[in-house]
Amino acid sequence: MVGGVTKLGSPEAMSVLTPEFLSLVPQSLSTDAETVARGSEGLLRLCFARSPSPSELYLMLGYNLFSPPVCSPGDVLAILP
């Protein structure tokens, strides 16, 4: 597990739950495919000190949307550039 919060409730765990991170969580849990994609992209971007290339980012985003399936394949293809 990468980036797992293993000390829930502790000051160490709470220090990674920044306002920026917390603002993206509701988007990632939405039932609207475009909203989920935006939230997932934002969460992915927070995982890197140096931004991945667009192709790397969209590969990861597509994987996250399909595994487990959050959106139908048609929704994902309509969202990704």
C-alpha positions as CSV (number, residue, x, y, z in Angstrom):
1,M,0.0,0.0,0.0
2,V,1.4,3.3,-1.0
3,G,0.6,6.4,1.1
4,G,-1.6,4.4,3.5
5,V,-2.6,6.2,6.7
6,T,-1.6,3.7,9.3
7,K,-1.9,5.7,12.5
8,L,-5.5,6.9,12.2
9,G,-6.4,9.4,14.8
10,S,-2.8,10.3,15.7
11,P,-1.2,13.7,15.1
12,E,1.0,12.0,12.5
13,A,-1.9,10.8,10.5
14,M,-3.8,14.0,10.8
15,S,-0.8,16.0,9.5
16,V,-1.2,14.5,6.0
17,L,-5.0,15.3,5.8
18,T,-4.5,18.8,4.5
19,P,-7.4,21.1,3.6
20,E,-6.4,20.5,-0.1
21,F,-6.6,16.7,0.4
22,L,-9.9,16.9,2.3
23,S,-11.5,19.1,-0.3
24,L,-11.0,16.5,-3.0
25,V,-12.4,13.5,-1.0
26,P,-16.1,14.4,-1.7
27,Q,-15.4,14.7,-5.4
28,S,-13.9,11.3,-5.5
29,L,-17.0,9.8,-3.8
30,S,-19.5,11.5,-6.1
31,T,-21.9,9.5,-8.3
32,D,-21.1,11.9,-11.2
33,A,-18.4,10.5,-13.5
34,E,-16.8,13.9,-14.4
35,T,-16.7,14.9,-10.7
36,V,-15.1,11.6,-9.8
37,A,-12.5,12.1,-12.5
38,R,-11.7,15.6,-11.3
39,G,-11.4,14.5,-7.7
40,S,-9.3,11.5,-8.6
41,E,-7.0,13.6,-10.8
42,G,-6.5,16.1,-7.9
43,L,-5.7,13.3,-5.4
44,L,-3.2,11.7,-7.9
45,R,-1.5,15.1,-8.3
46,L,-1.0,15.3,-4.5
47,C,1.0,12.1,-4.6
48,F,3.9,13.5,-6.5
49,A,6.7,15.9,-5.7
50,R,7.3,16.3,-9.4
51,S,4.3,16.2,-11.7
52,P,4.0,13.1,-13.9
53,S,3.7,13.6,-17.7
54,P,0.2,13.9,-19.0
55,S,0.3,10.4,-20.5
56,E,1.5,9.0,-17.1
57,L,-1.2,11.0,-15.3
58,Y,-4.0,9.8,-17.6
59,L,-2.8,6.2,-17.4
60,M,-3.0,6.3,-13.6
61,L,-6.3,8.2,-13.7
62,G,-7.8,5.6,-16.1
63,Y,-6.6,2.7,-13.9
64,N,-8.1,4.3,-10.8
65,L,-11.4,4.9,-12.5
66,F,-11.6,1.3,-13.8
67,S,-10.2,-0.6,-10.8
68,P,-12.6,-1.1,-9.1
69,P,-14.9,0.2,-11.8
70,V,-16.2,3.6,-10.6
71,C,-17.3,4.7,-14.1
72,S,-18.4,2.8,-17.1
73,P,-15.8,2.6,-19.9
74,G,-17.9,5.0,-22.0
75,D,-17.9,7.6,-19.2
76,V,-14.1,7.3,-18.9
77,L,-13.5,7.7,-22.6
78,A,-15.8,10.7,-22.7
79,I,-13.9,12.4,-19.9
80,L,-10.2,11.7,-20.8
81,P,-8.7,13.9,-23.5
